[in-house]
């Protein structure tokens, strides 16, 4: 049985790009119509996701809202990671100057990506541990 997230991704038109070995896919758009793709590629250099990982980018409000509805109970407007399926979905609006980071510990798109990488690297669903990784690059207290 596929997850609701996997089902959602199957039905959205995609735009494919690669940075290092990670696959980056813009959802519901072409690469030239997603302003978040270029700056996110630069940020992925500072937060190198595993080679076998896929990062999806919701390039518009409607796509992000559909993801939130499909996943249900999502308490973020920034990003989510599904370690089991090796998928991270990023709200491309993080790269819009009007996006508010007020409710987040991590205050930039790059830091949000590092937080998601913390979930992956530390193999945890703990927000605190993912924040620690984003801040220190380690999974353990020092």
N, C-alpha and C positions, 0 to 999 in steps of 0.2 A: 504494500500500500504506500503510495507516495504521500509526502507531506503536502499540506495546503500551499506552502511556499513553492515547492517543486511544480505543482499544478499551475500556479499563477504564472511562473516564469515560462512555462511551455506555451502559453497563449499570448504572450506579448511580443510584438515585433522587436527585433534586436539589432544593435549596431555593435560590431565586434572590434576590439582593439587589444593589443598586447603590450605590456610593459614588463621588462625582465621576462620571467616565465609565467607570471600570473596573467590570467585572462581577465580583461575588463570589458564588460558588455553594457552598453547604454540601452535601457529598456524603452520601448515605444518610440524610437527615434532613429535618425541617422546621426553618425558621429559629428557631422558639421552643424547639426542643429541642437547639440547639447553643450552649452557653454561650460558645464562643470567638468567635462572630460579632460581637457588640457591641463587645468590646474590640479585636478586630482591625480593625473599621471605624474606630475612633479612631486606631489605629496607622497605618492607611493614609493618614490625613491628613498624617502626618509622613514617609511614604514613598510619595509619589504615583506609582502605577504608570501606564503609558501608557493612554490612553483605549481603545485597541483590544486591551487585555490582559484575560485572564480569570484570576482567582484562585479556585482550588478549596480548600475547607477539609475535611479529613478530621476529622469531628467525634467519632469514637470510635476505640478501639484497633483493632478488627477491620478497619475501613475502611483505616486507615493500614497495617496489616500486609498487606492485599491489594494495596495500591499498591506496597509494597516488594517483594512477591513478583513482581508483574507486571512492574515495571521491572527488577528484578534488579540486583545489584551496587551497590545504593544504600548509601552510607556515611554516611547522616545519619538522624536521627529528627526533624529540624526542618522542612525544606522542600526543594523542588526546583523548578528552573525549566527549561522547554523553550522556548528562544528561537525555534526554528523554528516551533513551533505557537502561540507567544504565550500560554503557560500557565505558571502557578506553582501548585504544590500545597503547602499548608501543613498540618502536623500540628496540629490544633486543641488537642492536649494541651499545646502550648507555653503555653497560658493556664491550665493547671492548676498550682496552687502546688507540686505534687509533682514537676513536670517538672524534670529536672536539666540545667542548662546547663554542667555541669562540663567536658565535652569540646568546648565551642564557644568560639571567639574572641568572638563576639557573645553577650552574656549576658542579653538580654531579647527578648521577641517582636518588639518594634519594631525592634531592631537586626538580628534575623534577617531581617525584611522588607526593611530597608535593604540588607542583604547581597544578597538576591535581586534587588533593584532594581539593585544594582551589576552583576550579571551581565547584566541587560537594558541598562542605560544604557551600560556600557562594551563591550557586545557581546562578552563573554568567558566562557570556561568556567573561567578562573583563579580559584581560591578567594582567593588573595592580593590580586588586583586587586579582586575583589568586596568583600573586607574593607577595602581602602583606601577604596573608595567609601563603604562604610558608616561609616567613621571620619572621612573628610574631605569627602565630597561630590564628590570629583574622581576621575578615572580615571588621572591621571598623578601621578608624584612631584612634590612641590613644592620 
